[in-house]
Amino acid sequence: MLITSPTRAKHFAAMVLIGDGVMALIRPTADASAWNRGPRPWRKLMRSLAKRPHLTRAIGAAQIAAGIYWALKQEE
Protein backbone atom coordinates (compact mmCIF):
# COMPACT_ATOMS: atom_id res chain seq x y z
CA MET A 1 0.00 0.00 0.00
CA LEU A 2 1.39 3.35 -1.02
CA ILE A 3 0.73 6.17 1.42
CA THR A 4 0.99 9.33 -0.62
CA SER A 5 -0.08 12.04 1.78
CA PRO A 6 0.24 12.99 5.44
CA THR A 7 -3.54 12.72 5.79
CA ARG A 8 -3.54 9.13 4.55
CA ALA A 9 -0.61 8.29 6.82
CA LYS A 10 -2.48 9.66 9.85
CA HIS A 11 -5.62 7.78 8.83
CA PHE A 12 -3.64 4.56 8.45
CA ALA A 13 -1.91 5.06 11.81
CA ALA A 14 -5.28 5.57 13.54
CA MET A 15 -6.59 2.36 11.94
CA VAL A 16 -3.54 0.42 13.12
CA LEU A 17 -3.91 1.75 16.68
CA ILE A 18 -7.58 0.84 16.81
CA GLY A 19 -7.13 -2.58 15.19
CA ASP A 20 -4.21 -3.62 17.36
CA GLY A 21 -6.04 -2.34 20.43
CA VAL A 22 -9.03 -4.53 19.62
CA MET A 23 -6.75 -7.54 19.14
CA ALA A 24 -5.12 -6.82 22.52
CA LEU A 25 -8.55 -6.76 24.18
CA ILE A 26 -9.70 -10.00 22.57
CA ARG A 27 -6.50 -12.09 22.80
CA PRO A 28 -3.90 -10.22 24.86
CA THR A 29 -1.32 -13.00 25.07
CA ALA A 30 -1.46 -13.76 21.36
CA ASP A 31 -1.31 -10.06 20.48
CA ALA A 32 1.78 -9.45 22.60
CA SER A 33 3.41 -12.59 21.23
CA ALA A 34 2.72 -11.44 17.65
CA TRP A 35 4.91 -8.37 18.28
CA ASN A 36 7.79 -10.44 19.73
CA ARG A 37 10.25 -9.47 16.96
CA GLY A 38 12.95 -6.85 16.80
CA PRO A 39 15.58 -5.55 19.20
CA ARG A 40 16.20 -7.42 22.46
CA PRO A 41 14.61 -4.74 24.75
CA TRP A 42 11.46 -4.80 22.61
CA ARG A 43 11.25 -8.62 22.69
CA LYS A 44 11.72 -8.56 26.47
CA LEU A 45 8.86 -6.05 26.79
CA MET A 46 6.58 -8.15 24.57
CA ARG A 47 7.34 -11.33 26.55
CA SER A 48 6.54 -9.42 29.73
CA LEU A 49 3.23 -8.20 28.30
CA ALA A 50 2.34 -11.72 27.15
CA LYS A 51 2.58 -12.77 30.81
CA ARG A 52 0.35 -9.87 31.95
CA PRO A 53 -2.93 -10.09 30.01
CA HIS A 54 -4.73 -7.50 32.16
CA LEU A 55 -2.01 -4.92 31.51
CA THR A 56 -2.01 -5.81 27.80
CA ARG A 57 -5.79 -5.29 27.69
CA ALA A 58 -5.45 -1.92 29.41
CA ILE A 59 -2.84 -0.86 26.88
CA GLY A 60 -5.16 -2.09 24.11
CA ALA A 61 -8.01 0.02 25.48
CA ALA A 62 -5.69 3.04 25.55
CA GLN A 63 -4.67 2.34 21.94
CA ILE A 64 -8.31 2.26 20.86
CA ALA A 65 -9.05 5.52 22.66
CA ALA A 66 -5.97 7.19 21.16
CA GLY A 67 -6.82 5.94 17.67
CA ILE A 68 -10.40 7.21 17.90
CA TYR A 69 -9.23 10.54 19.28
CA TRP A 70 -6.66 10.87 16.49
CA ALA A 71 -9.26 10.00 13.84
CA LEU A 72 -11.70 12.58 15.25
CA LYS A 73 -9.02 15.28 15.37
CA GLN A 74 -8.34 14.72 11.66
CA GLU A 75 -11.90 15.76 10.85
CA GLU A 76 -11.51 19.18 12.44
N, C-alpha and C positions, 0 to 999 in steps of 0.2 A: 504494500500500500504506500503510495506516494503522498506525503503530507506537504502541500504546496503553500500553505499560508499559516501565519501564527494563529489565526482563528481556528483552523482545522486542527492544529496541534493541541490547542487548549481543549477543544471538544474531545479529541481522542484521549487526552490525559484524564479528563473527567470520566469518560467511559471506563477507562482502565481502573481508576480508583473505585468506582462504584462496583464494577464487575468483580474485582478481586476482593472487595469488602464483603460482597454477598457470598463468595466462595468461602471466605474465612468464617462467616457466620454459620454456614451449612456444614462444612467439614474442615474445622480448624487445623487438625493435625495433618491432613492431606494437603491443605493449602500451604502451610508452613514448609512441609517437606518438598513441595513442588518448587519452592524458591531456594532449595538447598544447593545452589551452584554459585561459583564465583570465589572471591577472595576468602581466605580462612576466617577473618573476623565475621564476615557475613554468614558463612556456613555455620559458625558457632552460634550466632544469633538465631538463625532459622531452626537449628536443632533445639535450642532452648525454648523457642516458641512452640515447636511441635510437642514439647512436654508440658506446655501450659495452655490448654485449650481455652480456658476462660479469658486469659489475657489476649490470646489470639483473636477471640471473638470480639473483645472490647476494641482492639485495634481495627478490626474489620468494620465495626459500627462507626468508628471515627473516620475511616476511609470513605464509607458511604456518605456520611454527613459532609465531609470535605468535598467530595465529588459533586454532590448536589448543590452545595453552596457555590462552588466554582462554576458549575453550569448555569446557575441562576444569575451570577454576576456577569456572565458573558452576554446576557440578554439586555443588560442595562445600557 
